[in-house]
């Protein structure tokens, strides 16, 4: 199935009134016509030919004809809690949030407390940029209805489905908790100074350095059998602070993940075992980088490689996908 499109091809799709989710470099979005689409900046994809990095093409998710747009809406950080009030009666809501924005931070910290969050699927990704452009440009979202864009707001496309269908959201996470130390934190957040290691408080940066922890492995929390990753962004040995790609939460027990010997092979096996054809999926840029997925195929689940995945809440180093099921 075709997934990588030129700008001219995307224009044609929009004009044909297709319902689209677009991922591409920020500059590509300029001049696109208005229509039933939303988008987010990112130049890393898992396409039909394998992993690819490109500023010259879009990754396009063409939603099935059964998907009818009920609302496209931007939400400022202070309005994110209102997303659930706009949920379709029977459908799915696709969300894109710019990386490092206030909306990103607020959603990551507070989404689990939103009223009726789990009443309807909320899935999507954190938009990003080419890693060479870090500090030069801001990740953005794009509103196909208004042709506007933002580096601060979230964009959501609420989609209705026929009564005889429902969406199913799944997460593919190869990581599990390792057998090492138990790690807890005294407060919620993306930035950590101290941690409670096996019941003893210590500086987290020192702990990671002293124990030669592989920072390509995420912290993993076990939520009643569901493994949720928190990935490392950076360790500052001068300030003794550790920055993360998702927040940790007080009272949750984390462990460093068990190493995976061959991510590409294991990933393909898991996809083949699930035997699904999703209408949408996204994977993590860290999986793309750490597993060396450029030029490699991982099966028929394709999508943008993002700065974070959303399945109700913010996730790291996972693949999120959605299938349609007939009742």
C-alpha positions in Angstrom: 0.0 0.0 0.0 1.3 3.4 -1.0 2.2 5.7 2.0 4.9 8.1 0.8 3.5 10.9 -1.4 4.8 14.0 -3.2 3.3 17.4 -2.4 1.4 17.4 -5.7 -0.1 14.0 -5.0 -1.2 15.2 -1.5 -2.9 18.2 -3.1 -4.8 15.9 -5.4 -5.9 13.7 -2.4 -7.1 16.8 -0.5 -9.0 18.1 -3.5 -10.7 14.6 -3.9 -12.1 15.1 -0.4 -10.2 12.3 1.2 -9.8 12.3 5.0 -6.1 12.5 5.7 -3.4 12.5 8.4 -0.3 14.1 7.1 3.3 13.9 8.4 6.2 15.8 6.8 8.8 18.4 7.1 7.3 21.8 8.1 8.2 23.5 4.8 6.1 21.0 2.8 2.8 22.1 4.3 3.0 25.6 2.8 0.4 26.1 0.1 -1.6 22.9 0.7 -5.4 23.5 0.0 -7.9 23.4 2.8 -9.8 20.2 3.4 -10.4 17.2 5.7 -6.9 16.9 7.0 -4.6 17.6 9.9 -0.9 17.3 10.0 2.3 17.3 12.1 5.9 18.0 11.3 8.3 15.1 11.2 10.6 13.8 8.4 11.1 10.2 9.6 8.8 7.5 8.4 8.3 3.7 8.1 7.0 3.4 4.6 6.3 0.7 2.1 10.0 0.6 1.1 11.3 0.6 4.7 12.5 3.3 7.1 13.2 6.6 5.4 14.3 10.1 6.3 13.1 12.8 3.9 12.2 16.4 3.8 10.8 16.1 0.3 7.8 13.8 0.8 4.8 13.3 3.1 3.8 10.2 4.9 0.0 10.1 4.3 -2.6 8.1 6.2 -5.7 8.0 4.0 -8.5 7.1 6.4 -11.2 4.7 5.0 -14.3 6.1 3.5 -16.3 5.0 6.5 -14.5 7.7 8.5 -16.5 10.9 8.4 -15.0 14.1 10.0 -17.3 15.5 12.7 -14.9 18.2 13.9 -11.4 19.6 13.4 -10.4 21.8 16.3 -7.3 23.3 17.8 -6.9 23.2 21.6 -4.6 25.5 23.6 -2.9 23.9 26.6 -5.6 25.3 28.9 -8.3 23.7 26.7 -7.0 20.1 26.4 -9.4 18.9 29.1 -12.2 19.8 26.8 -11.2 17.3 24.1 -13.3 14.6 25.6 -16.4 16.7 25.5 -16.0 16.8 21.7 -15.7 13.0 21.3 -17.9 11.5 18.6 -20.7 9.2 19.6 -19.1 6.3 17.8 -15.7 7.0 16.4 -12.2 8.0 17.1 -10.2 11.2 17.8 -6.8 11.8 16.2 -4.5 14.2 18.1 -1.2 15.8 17.2 0.8 18.0 19.7 4.0 19.9 19.0 7.0 18.6 21.0 8.2 20.7 23.9 5.1 22.9 23.8 3.1 23.8 26.9 0.4 21.6 25.4 2.8 18.6 25.3 3.9 19.1 28.9 0.4 19.6 30.2 -1.1 16.7 28.3 1.6 14.3 29.4 1.2 15.3 33.1 -2.6 15.6 33.2 -4.3 13.5 30.5 -5.1 10.6 32.8 -7.3 13.0 34.9 -9.4 14.2 32.0 -13.1 13.4 32.4 -14.3 10.5 30.4 -10.9 10.1 28.7 -11.4 6.4 28.0 -15.0 6.7 26.6 -13.7 6.9 23.0 -10.2 6.2 21.5 -7.8 9.2 21.5 -4.7 8.4 19.4 -2.0 10.3 17.6 1.6 11.6 17.9 3.9 14.3 19.1 5.2 16.3 16.1 8.9 16.9 15.8 11.6 17.9 13.4 14.8 16.6 11.7 17.4 16.2 14.5 19.8 18.4 12.6 17.2 21.2 13.1 17.0 21.0 16.9 17.0 24.5 18.3 16.5 26.1 14.9 12.8 25.5 14.2 9.9 24.6 16.4 7.8 21.4 15.9 4.3 22.3 14.5 0.8 21.1 13.9 -1.3 22.0 10.9 -5.0 22.6 10.6 -6.3 21.5 7.2 -9.6 23.2 7.7 -8.3 26.7 8.3 -4.8 26.2 6.7 -3.3 27.5 9.9 -0.5 26.1 12.0 0.8 26.3 15.5 3.8 25.5 17.6 1.8 25.8 20.8 -1.7 24.2 20.3 -2.8 20.6 19.8 -4.9 19.8 16.8 -7.6 17.1 16.9 -9.7 15.5 14.2 -12.8 13.9 15.6 -14.1 11.2 13.3 -17.5 9.4 13.2 -17.9 5.8 12.2 -21.0 3.9 11.0 -23.0 2.1 13.8 -21.9 -1.3 12.6 -18.2 -0.5 13.2 -15.9 0.4 16.1 -12.2 1.3 16.4 -9.8 -0.8 18.3 -6.6 0.8 19.7 -3.5 -1.4 20.4 0.0 -0.8 21.6 3.1 -2.8 20.5 5.8 -2.5 23.2 8.7 -4.9 23.0 10.1 -3.7 26.3 9.5 -5.3 29.7 10.7 -4.5 33.2 14.2 -5.8 33.8 15.2 -7.7 36.9 17.3 -4.9 38.3 16.8 -2.2 40.9 13.4 -0.7 41.8 13.2 3.0 41.0 10.7 5.5 42.4 10.3 9.3 42.4 9.1 11.8 44.9 7.3 14.0 42.4 5.8 13.9 38.9 7.6 15.4 35.9 9.9 15.3 32.9 13.0 16.4 34.9 14.4 14.4 37.7 17.1 15.2 40.3 16.7 12.5 43.0 15.3 9.0 42.9 14.5 6.3 45.5 16.6 3.3 44.5 15.6 0.1 46.3 14.2 2.3 49.1 17.3 4.6 49.3 17.3 8.2 48.1 20.1 9.2 45.8 20.9 11.5 42.9 19.5 9.9 39.8 22.2 11.2 37.4 24.9 9.7 39.7 23.0 6.4 39.8 22.8 6.1 36.1 26.5 7.0 35.6 27.8 4.8 38.5 25.8 1.8 37.2 26.6 2.4 33.6 22.9 2.2 32.7 22.3 2.0 28.9 20.2 5.1 28.2 18.8 3.6 25.0 16.7 1.3 27.3 13.7 3.1 28.8 12.3 3.0 32.3 9.3 0.7 32.4 6.4 0.8 34.7 4.0 -2.1 35.1 0.4 -0.9 35.2 -1.5 -4.1 36.0 0.3 -6.0 33.2 0.5 -3.0 30.7 4.1 -2.0 30.2 4.5 1.8 29.9 7.9 3.2 28.9 9.6 6.5 29.9 12.6 7.2 27.7 15.8 9.1 28.6 16.4 12.4 26.8 19.6 13.6 28.4 21.7 13.4 31.5 23.4 16.7 32.7 26.4 15.8 34.8 27.0 19.4 35.8 23.5 20.2 37.0 22.9 16.6 38.2 19.6 16.5 36.4 18.0 13.9 34.1 15.6 14.9 31.4 13.0 12.5 30.1 10.7 12.3 27.0 7.7 11.5 29.2 6.9 12.3 32.8 7.5 9.9 35.7 4.9 9.7 38.4 5.1 9.6 42.2 4.2 6.3 43.7 4.9 4.2 40.6 7.6 1.6 40.6 9.9 1.7 37.5 12.7 -0.6 36.4 15.2 -0.3 33.5 14.0 -2.3 30.6 15.3 -5.7 29.7 17.7 -5.4 26.6 16.4 -6.6 23.3 19.0 -8.4 21.2 17.6 -7.7 17.7 14.8 -5.1 17.7 14.2 -5.4 13.9 13.7 -9.2 13.9 11.6 -9.2 17.1 9.5 -6.3 15.9 8.7 -8.1 12.6 7.8 -11.3 14.4 5.4 -9.5 16.7 3.7 -7.7 13.8 3.4 -11.0 11.8 1.9 -12.7 14.9 -0.7 -10.0 15.2 -1.7 -10.1 11.5 -3.5 -6.8 11.4 -4.1 -4.1 8.8 -4.4 -0.9 10.7 -6.0 2.3 9.5 -3.4 4.3 11.4 -0.1 3.7 13.2 2.9 5.6 14.5 6.2 4.5 16.0 8.9 6.2 18.0 11.9 8.1 16.6 14.0 6.4 19.4 13.1 3.0 18.1 14.0 4.2 14.6 17.4 5.5 15.8 18.4 2.9 18.3 17.4 -0.1 16.2 18.9 1.4 13.0 15.6 1.0 11.1 16.5 3.4 8.2 16.2 1.3 5.0 14.8 -1.7 6.9 11.3 -3.0 6.7 9.4 -4.0 9.8 6.2 -5.5 8.2 3.0 -4.0 7.0 2.4 -1.6 9.9 3.7 1.7 8.6 3.6 5.3 9.9 5.5 8.4 11.0 8.4 7.9 13.5 7.5 10.5 16.1 8.7 12.3 19.2 6.1 10.5 21.2 3.0 8.3 20.7 -0.4 8.9 22.1 -2.9 6.2 23.0 -5.1 8.1 25.5 -1.8 9.1 27.2 1.7 9.9 26.1 3.9 6.9 25.4 7.6 6.4 24.5 9.4 3.7 22.4 6.1 2.0 21.4 4.1 1.5 18.3 0.4 2.6 18.4 -2.1 1.4 15.9 -5.8 1.4 15.2 -7.9 -1.1 13.4 -11.6 -1.0 12.5 -13.8 -3.9 13.7 -17.3 -4.8 12.4 -19.8 -5.3 15.2 
